């Protein structure tokens, strides 16, 4: 399985329709994360740009996944195949509250 980085650029004026789609969009993202199709998902602080790392067999498969995002009509994106993708190694740290 290859890894792809999708950088997406959100529209400047986000309508009420966009915000109403967020719960459905988060559910979609969370399901793909549980299935380990999406590895990471991030949006910057001013909500203008985001990044998604995807496991897919091809760039076309990754793009098809992005095109099914519920908020798809509110952004454009660039896709890059990753040569190296490293993340934290080991078990998550236990936090005692």
For each residue, the residues with C-beta under 8 A, 3 or more apart:
1: 55 56 57
2: 55 56 57 58 81 82
3: 39 53 54 55 56 81 82 85
4: 53 54 56 59 62 79 80 81 82
5: 51 52 53 54 79 80 82 85
6: 51 52 53 54 62 66 77 78 79
7: 49 50 51 77 78 80
8: 49 50 51 52 66 75 76 77
9: 48 49 75 76 77
10: 14 43 47 48 49 50 74 75
11: 14 18 74 75
12: 48
13:
14: 10 11 18 19 47 74
15: 18 19
16: 19 20
17: 20 21
18: 11 14 15 21 22 71 74
19: 14 15 16 22
20: 16 17
21: 17 18 24 25 70 71
22: 18 19 25 26 71
23: 26 27
24: 21 27 28 70
25: 21 22 28 29 69 70 71
26: 22 23 29 30
27: 23 24 30 31
28: 24 25 31 32 68 69 70
29: 25 26 32 33 38 41 69
30: 26 27 33 34
31: 27 28 34 35
32: 28 29 35 37 38 65
33: 29 30 36 37 38 39 41
34: 30 31
35: 31 32
36: 33 39 55
37: 32 33 54 55 56 65
38: 29 32 33 41 52 53 54 55
39: 3 33 36 53 54 55 85 87
40: 51 52 53 87
41: 29 33 38 50 51 52
42: 50 51 52
43: 10 47 49 50
44: 47 48 49 50
45:
46:
47: 10 14 43 44
48: 9 10 12 44
49: 7 8 9 10 43 44
50: 7 8 10 41 42 43 44 75
51: 5 6 7 8 40 41 42
52: 5 6 8 38 40 41 42 66
53: 3 4 5 6 38 39 40 82 85
54: 3 4 5 6 37 38 39 62 65 66
55: 1 2 3 36 37 38 39
56: 1 2 3 4 37 59 61 62 65
57: 1 2 61
58: 2 61 62
59: 4 56 62 63 79 81
60: 63 64
61: 56 57 58 64 65
62: 4 6 54 56 58 59 65 66 79
63: 59 60 66 67 79
64: 60 61 67 68
65: 32 37 54 56 61 62 68
66: 6 8 52 54 62 63 69 72 77 79
67: 63 64 72
68: 28 64 65 72
69: 25 28 29 66 72
70: 21 24 25 28
71: 18 21 22 25 74 75
72: 66 67 68 69 75
73:
74: 10 11 14 18 71
75: 8 9 10 11 50 71 72
76: 8 9
77: 6 7 8 9 66
78: 6 7
79: 4 5 6 59 62 63 66
80: 4 5 7
81: 2 3 4 59
82: 2 3 4 5 53 85
83:
84:
85: 3 5 39 53 82
86:
87: 39 40
88:
89:
90:
91:
92:
93:
94:
95:
96:
97:
